[in-house]
Amino acid sequence: MKLRIVIDNEKEEEILIYAHKRNSLIESIERLVESTCELVAYDGNGAVKLNENEVYCFISEKGKTYAITEKEKLQVKMRLYQLEERLGKNFIRLNQSCIGNTEKMKRFEAEFSGSLTVTFKNGYKDYISRRQLRAVKERLGI
């Protein structure tokens, strides 16, 4: 296996792996890269670096996007569809205005309307729309 690192300030950072098959080394590299992916969020005092593993979910309210963490709600200057493309495999679309971290989900409750309500470990609740229900069940193995 060869390793090549090119430092170029003009290009966007990217990691590209050519392999014959997926193995434990590739999965370790993937987890390492996903865990170091940082976002910039804003609280009342200014910008904050935010690791995606700290985020329970991303929500959209009144035209703004927020990251819900353990204790606070921080504004993110990206749209949900942009976050969805960038985030790791632990995140899944729950409804039109929410992307949830599967690692931070605690409980699912069925509603009479046919949807599910998800409760995150920090107590935040949101619903899984009927449109997204099949994809969420498949991802979580329910």
C-alpha positions as CSV (number, residue, x, y, z in Angstrom):
1,M,0.0,0.0,0.0
2,K,1.4,3.4,-1.0
3,L,0.8,6.7,0.9
4,R,0.9,10.0,-0.9
5,I,0.3,13.4,0.8
6,V,0.0,16.6,-1.2
7,I,-0.1,19.9,0.6
8,D,-1.8,22.5,-1.5
9,N,-3.6,25.6,0.0
10,E,-5.4,26.2,-3.3
11,K,-7.4,23.0,-3.2
12,E,-10.2,21.7,-1.0
13,E,-9.1,19.0,1.5
14,E,-10.0,15.5,0.4
15,I,-9.0,12.0,1.3
16,L,-9.2,9.4,-1.5
17,I,-8.4,5.8,-1.0
18,Y,-7.9,3.2,-3.8
19,A,-8.3,-0.3,-2.5
20,H,-9.1,-3.8,-3.8
21,K,-11.6,-4.4,-1.1
22,R,-13.0,-2.8,2.1
23,N,-11.0,-3.9,5.2
24,S,-10.5,-2.9,8.9
25,L,-7.8,-0.4,8.0
26,I,-10.1,1.5,5.6
27,E,-12.9,1.4,8.2
28,S,-10.5,2.8,10.9
29,I,-9.4,5.6,8.6
30,E,-13.1,6.4,7.8
31,R,-14.0,6.6,11.5
32,L,-11.0,8.8,12.2
33,V,-11.9,11.2,9.4
34,E,-15.5,11.3,10.4
35,S,-14.7,11.9,14.1
36,T,-12.4,14.9,13.2
37,C,-14.9,16.6,10.9
38,E,-15.6,19.9,12.5
39,L,-18.4,22.4,11.8
40,V,-18.6,26.0,12.7
41,A,-21.6,27.0,14.8
42,Y,-22.6,30.3,16.3
43,D,-23.9,31.1,19.8
44,G,-24.6,34.5,21.3
45,N,-20.9,35.2,21.8
46,G,-19.5,34.2,18.4
47,A,-18.2,31.2,16.5
48,V,-17.7,27.8,18.1
49,K,-16.0,24.8,16.6
50,L,-18.3,21.9,16.8
51,N,-17.5,18.2,16.3
52,E,-20.3,16.3,14.5
53,N,-20.1,13.6,17.2
54,E,-21.3,16.2,19.8
55,V,-24.5,16.9,17.7
56,Y,-27.7,15.1,18.5
57,C,-29.6,16.5,15.6
58,F,-29.8,19.4,13.1
59,I,-33.1,21.2,12.8
60,S,-34.5,23.9,10.6
61,E,-36.7,26.5,12.2
62,K,-37.9,29.8,10.6
63,G,-35.4,29.6,7.8
64,K,-32.4,29.0,10.0
65,T,-30.5,25.8,10.8
66,Y,-29.5,24.8,14.3
67,A,-27.4,22.1,15.8
68,I,-28.8,20.5,19.0
69,T,-26.1,19.4,21.4
70,E,-26.1,18.1,25.0
71,K,-26.9,21.5,26.5
72,E,-27.4,24.1,23.8
73,K,-28.9,25.0,20.5
74,L,-26.3,26.6,18.1
75,Q,-26.9,28.2,14.7
76,V,-25.2,26.6,11.7
77,K,-24.7,28.6,8.5
78,M,-25.5,25.7,6.2
79,R,-28.8,24.3,4.9
80,L,-29.9,20.8,5.9
81,Y,-29.3,19.4,2.4
82,Q,-25.7,20.7,2.6
83,L,-25.2,19.1,6.0
84,E,-26.8,15.8,4.8
85,E,-24.1,15.6,2.0
86,R,-21.3,16.4,4.4
87,L,-22.2,14.4,7.5
88,G,-21.0,10.9,8.3
89,K,-23.1,7.7,8.1
90,N,-24.4,8.2,11.7
91,F,-26.8,10.9,10.5
92,I,-30.1,10.2,8.8
93,R,-33.0,12.4,7.6
94,L,-35.9,12.1,10.0
95,N,-38.3,14.5,8.4
96,Q,-38.2,17.6,6.2
97,S,-36.7,19.8,9.0
98,C,-34.5,17.4,11.0
99,I,-31.4,15.2,10.5
100,G,-30.7,13.0,13.5
101,N,-27.6,11.3,14.8
102,T,-28.4,7.5,15.2
103,E,-25.8,7.2,17.9
104,K,-27.6,9.7,20.1
105,M,-31.1,8.2,19.7
106,K,-32.6,6.7,22.9
107,R,-36.3,5.8,22.4
108,F,-38.9,5.4,19.7
109,E,-42.6,5.7,20.3
110,A,-45.4,4.9,17.8
111,E,-48.0,7.6,17.3
112,F,-51.7,7.2,16.2
113,S,-51.0,9.1,13.0
114,G,-48.7,6.4,11.8
115,S,-45.4,8.2,12.5
116,L,-42.8,7.5,15.1
117,T,-41.5,10.0,17.7
118,V,-37.8,9.7,18.5
119,T,-36.4,10.8,21.8
120,F,-32.7,11.7,21.9
121,K,-30.4,11.0,24.9
122,N,-30.5,14.7,25.8
123,G,-34.3,14.7,26.0
124,Y,-35.0,16.5,22.7
125,K,-38.0,14.9,20.8
126,D,-38.9,15.0,17.1
127,Y,-40.9,12.9,14.7
128,I,-40.0,10.6,11.9
129,S,-42.2,11.3,9.0
130,R,-44.0,8.5,7.1
131,R,-41.9,9.4,4.0
132,Q,-38.6,8.7,5.9
133,L,-39.9,5.9,8.1
134,R,-38.7,3.0,5.8
135,A,-35.2,4.4,5.4
136,V,-34.8,5.0,9.1
137,K,-36.1,1.5,10.0
138,E,-33.7,-0.1,7.5
139,R,-30.7,2.0,8.8
140,L,-31.5,1.1,12.4
141,G,-32.4,-2.5,11.7
142,I,-35.9,-2.2,13.2
